Structure formats: structure tokens, C-alpha cells
């Protein structure tokens, strides 16, 4: 019996390890490229007529020479620092605006019964079905042509914040619903105003949910690529995603800069994601498994 | 106060509000329309002068050209300056400091570029035999001045550009009576007084009094609108007359100087008075007369859409009035007052959603019914309205393939091809995601397996990385020359593959990338569900003698269903709209064969600049998703009862 079990597990380990290799290979490849100190997409220069060993060496995610020059140069010679700054500013502003809008609306939806409440919630849900490109052209016309907010932070921020609202509102409302109403009632009797209750009682109690909402808003802005590439025309105003594509899109192929930039951009997001994955997963499955 | 009194007050108030609303909205529309007319008038005169001068110097040598340009400029005080650029040469200029003819200077490169731009626009129009690009440039950056650039044709060939700075300040050609609101306002007061004498009955849904109130509203609204419309028609006629007079005076000037002969009959087209595509407008004949029926038809066409807007405004007014008459407005007001606090909290988010989500959505759908492109978006809306044509062009084009001696050639630009690719793309991706996710989840759920936590974290990694980075990385790995995947193939003695040149291989690149980044989601969801299945169920089944297959079939799968189906539904929508992977990995290569609907719509909008066509395309995508959503809810409901 024990024999069979180990044998089974061996097979499982083989399967799992091969998938692990598959899952990590592109990541290791980017890391190798980032630390290679060169710009070409191949990790080593192949001889004229390469044999099996040379080929094998070229696919191993190991740079020929270890160097951090890609990291230093992308920061000093390229506009990457500026793009990171743009991304950071846009993402932080989006987070603040998004969380403010979502908290107020979610509180009303959770605590008050008013005419139009159900319609409003339904509208938020329906809006999630609108296809991106249908919104893209009108948004381009409204933001860039009418409001002339192309190449500005504000243009991107207001669009990102509003697109993140529905998800955040639904999520926060679910959390506010779990906060017992008795707390508010007793505060009301003690003479606290609605605003005080919201500010002093509800928001502190909802901290974990607000954190998730903030993270979601931040990630929306940090990882967004299409709108940013349309709104930000001048190179100095690129956000990090648009800038990274600039390195390897079209006719340029600065793969080293791209790899180094990708590592810098991904690190905070991947770190946060792996750290918070448990909450994310419980949030995803909570709705479906009842 | 009894009910009838209450209703009467509501009706009178409603009458006031709806009439004011209608008057304000109509006035606003008329103002906008009149402003548009004034703008067109200014530009039309400038274009006419520029066209005339360009025609008169078409067959002259350089000296004569310079003389004619300066003569005409001196005779017409409105023309401030004229320059003619031919290739690298400044052929003629009326500015004293220029000393034409001479070579263009470095600072004047913009003129050279503009000339090339107009040349290529002209060639595009001639090559495609459709009028698509403007060949007359009009620029009104400085108030009171219009700068017009027209092509300079010498001896039948495109030679450069003629640029004219035209002063538009001067007397107003529109001798108009000022706006008059006295009549409608008097009528409004009369109607309000009459309203107070009414007796409303609360019990009937429709009665004569209510109809009478609506009648009063419509009468006042239409009276005002007709008055404004007559004034507007008068303006259009005056505008045309003013241009005709200017035309005749200028044409006589040219005739007298012997530069261009004045046409004596009205049979030939007037080549001076053109639109921005240099097509004759046809409103003024070559001899300066105005054909009455053309003018009437022009006015009719101009106001067709505008009339619809006015009707929409009136309908809105009636709707507001009805809301008051039937007490909705009063109830809404009461609700607003009672729940003021709640509304205050919701308003910021709601305004954001309305302005940046719902308005763009409606605007996008409206845009789908026009032929807006980058090149005609300045045109008034009614000129761009084409109804269902975009949808007919998208859905009615069944030119999917061609039979040629070499076999079937697919038309990759066809909507149904792209739809097919999208459906195949979605199905294959979701299948891969679910299969791989399920296998890995089952493996990770094995009891007593070592290193579970490590496997889990590593396998989740592809999900954590921003997907645009993943896409660009895989694009690098699929590089046909230096990419690691081709190196790997060659390592085993295989030929390298030009991944992005073949339809199937290019599709595979997207599939591999998306498969890589989407299996962790499925794995995590399934693993979560698997862990929630109680162990004792399996133990009981084992005691009963069920084999592993039966346990999977009768315990695991049924219990997975409630988790799996929403996850699949979600991932179908995600994959269907997976813009980044297609756009960044293969870019739809080769020749757009691997485009999915959403990337296709993007390219139509931002590479071909056919905004309206792209909007119609996106509307079709929306409808497909809507239908899918509808059926999906039905199917999910059906499985829930299972």
C-alpha cells in the first residue's frame, strides 16, 4: 500500500515540476535578460553553426555576463524614471479618488433605503458589460477632444477611478452590510451626526475592505495599457506600461531595457498579489460557493 | 388643500417649467446652428477667393504669377496676404519682406510639409475615387482671420500650395431683427392664468383639461420654433446672396484684368465656391445667379436633422409636463427631500458613472449610426448621419472567401472571419485553462503530497504578473530569429518556424501566451472548491466499492459544478475581450487574420481612424455579449436546479 502511494506521488511530482518549470521559465528568462547587460532578444551570441550544446546554452535562462547596467541605464539614459513617476502619480490619485467615490456610494447603498437604490445598483452591474472599445472612442473624444485632458494626469485618473467604481462599490457594500447597524443606532442616540458616524465609525471598521478596494483601484491604474496609450501621446507623459511597450514595439528592440523595466514594474504588484492571494481567492469564490 | 387643487397647482407649475425648458433648449440649438452658419460663411468667402486666385495662376509663368497675385491682393482689401509655394520655392508672395521668387528658408519647412500633405490627400482621393481627405485647409486660430490653403495647380500638375490670409472682420451680412421673446413669454403668462381657471379631476387618467394643457404647451413651443426657423431661413438666404454678390464682383474684376473669363451662362459648375474637398457646392451658378430649387433643397437638407432635434425637445417638454400633471414630479421632489442624505452620498459616484460610463456608452452607440472619421468629424452632426449603413456593411458582407485556381483565399477583413477566430480563440483558451487548471488542482489536492505550498505559490505566479508584460515577454520568446522557442526547436534538429507569418502558427503564439497566464485562475478556483468537498464522502464511496473514476464522476464533478460554471462564464467573457494578448503578441498577424473582434475594432478606430465604423463594430460585440449573457443566465439557472 505504502509502495503504491510513493509511486503515485512520484508521477505527480513529475507533472507538477514540469508545470512549475513552464510557469517559471518566462519569468526566469526576463530576469536573465534584465541582468544580461545587453539589448538583444537572444541571451548569448550563437556561433555560425551551433551544435546541441550551444543551442541548449542559449535557451538556459542564464546571462553570458552578469551585469546590472540595464537597470542603471534604463533609469538614467532612458525616460523610464519619468514614466514610473507618471504611473505612480496616476495610480495613487486613482486610488484616492476611487476609494472616496466607492466608499460614499457603497455606504448609501448599504445603509439607506431610497427610491432608485435598486436601479442604481443594477446600473453599476450592467456597466460592467460595456465592451472596452465601444467606450474607448467616445472617451477619447470626450477627454482628449472636448475636455482637452489628453497628456494630463487628470484625464487618466478620472477615467480609471470611474471604471473601477462598480466593482469597488459592490465589494464595499457587501462588507458594510456585515457591520451591525446597532453600532450606528447607539451613536445616533448619543447625538453623533451621520457624517461623524461614517467618518469615525464605519470607515475604521471597514479598513480591511477599503484596503482591498484601494489595492484594486491601484492595480487597475498601474496595469492599464490601452487608455494610457491613447490619451498620452507625448513620450514624456507615457505611463510605465506604455513606455515598456515603446522599448520593444514597432521598430525598436531594446529588450534589455524592457526586461529591466518589467522587473521593476512587476515587483510591487507581484509582491502584493502573492501576499494578498488568500483574500483575493476567498473573495472570488465566496460568491459562488454558498 | 384638496386633491384637485393640488393637481391644478402641479399642472400650472408643469406648464411653466416645460415651456421654459423647451424655449431655453430650442434657443440654445438655434444659437448653435446660427453660429455654425456664420463660421461657414466666413470660411466660404475665404475659400472662394483662394480658389479663384489659384485658378487664375494655373497656366502662367513665374513673373506673371507674382504680378497677378499682388494685383488681386491690392484690389481686395479683405485679402491680407497671399503666398504661393511650389516645391522648395516660394513662387510668389505679397509680403514685401519676402522678395519672391526665392528658395524656402529653414523656418518655412512647415509650408513644405503642408504642401506634401495636401498633395498626398489629393492623390488619395484621386486614387481611391472617393472623396475622403480634405484638400483645402482652413485655419481660424486667430479671431478675425481665416488662413486658407488650396492646391496650386500649374499646367495641369500639382505644383504646390497657395495660402491666403483673409480678414473676416467687416460688416455683418446678416441684417437681422434681434431675438424676440416677448410673444412666447406673453403667451406663457396667458397660459398660466388660464391654467389657474382650470378644474382638474383626480379620478380620470385622461380628460379634456389635461389634453388642453398639452395643447397649450405644444402651441407655444411650435410658435416660437417656427418664428426662429423663419429667421434662420432668412439668414441662410442672405448668406448665399452675400456670397453671390461677392462672387460676381470678384469675377468681374478677374474678367476686366483678363485673368479669368466670366462665364455668361449658368450651365457650367461654379469652381470657386467649393467645400473643403474642392467639390463645387452648386449653390451659385457660374454666372452668379442663384438657382432657387437648389437653394430650397439645400435648406431642406440642412434642417432635416435639426427639425428632428426640435421634435425631440418638444417630446421632452411633453414628458416633463406629463410628469407634473400626473404628480411624478411632486413625488420625486418629496423623495429627494426625504432621502437627501442618501442622495448626497451617492451623487459623486453617480455623476462620475453618468459622465464617463453611461454617456460615452450612449454616445458610442449614436456614433455607430454616422460615418464619422478623423477627416470629417468637424462636420455638423446631421451631415454625418447615415442610419444603419455601418451595420449593413459589417453584418451584410458575406464576401468571406474567394475561389481562385490556387484554392480558396479567405478574406481576413470580413466580420464573420474575425467572429470565427474569436469563437475558436475563446473555446480553445477556456478549454485549455479548465483542463490544465483541473489537472493541477487535482494533483495539489492529493493527500500527503509534499511541497504543496511551494508548488501553489510558484504555479500562481503567471497570474500575478501584469498581462501586458507577459504578452511582450512571449512575443520576445517567439522571436523568429533569436527567440528561445525557435532555438529549442533547432536544438532537436527541427526547422525554425516564422511564427507570425502563418495563420495557424500565429494563432498558436496567442494561445500559448494566454494559456500560460490563465490556468492559475482556474487552478485556484477549482482547488478552493475541491478542498470544500468533505473527505468522508469519498471514504463512504470507497467503502461502497466505487472506483476512482466513479468517485470523480459522481462526487467531484457534480460538487464542482456550482463553482466551475460561474468561473467558466467569467473566463469566457475575459477571453472574448482579451485585448492585450492578441494586440501585443501577434498583433493579429499575418494580414489581420488573427485579429479578434475587440482588437479589430481598436484598429479600425485608431489605425484607420474610422471612428463610426469602429463604434458600430463595438456595438455588435456588445450585442453578442448581451445575447451570451442572456443565455448564460438561463443555463446557469437550469444547472442550479440540478
Interface residues (C-beta under 8 A of the other chain):
Chain A: X5 X8 X9 X12 X13 X15 X16 X19 X20 X22 X23 X24 X26 X27 X29 X30 X33 X40 X41 X42 X43 X50 X52 X55 X56 X58 X59 X100 X101 X102 X104 X105 X107 X108 X109 X111 X112 X114 X115 X117 X120 X123 X124 X127 X129 X130 X131 X132 X133 X134 X135 X136 X137 X138 X139 X141 X142 X158 X159 X161 X162 X163 X165 X166 X169 X194 X222 X223 X225 X226 X230 X241 X244 X245 X248 X249 X255 X258 X262 X265 X266 X269 X270 X273 X274 X277 X281 X282 X284 X285 X287 X288 X289 X290
Chain B: X335 X339 X341 X342 X343 X345 X346 X348 X349 X350 X352 X353 X355 X356 X357 X358 X359 X360 X361 X363 X364 X365 X367 X436 X439 X440 X443 X444 X446 X448 X449 X450 X451 X455 X457 X458 X459 X460 X461 X462 X463 X464 X465 X466 X467 X468 X469 X470 X472 X473 X474 X475 X476 X477 X479 X481 X482 X483 X484 X487 X488 X490 X491 X516 X520 X524 X525 X528 X529 X532 X562 X563 X566 X567 X577 X579 X580 X584 X598 X601 X602 X605 X606 X611 X614 X615 X617 X618 X619 X621 X622 X625 X626 X629
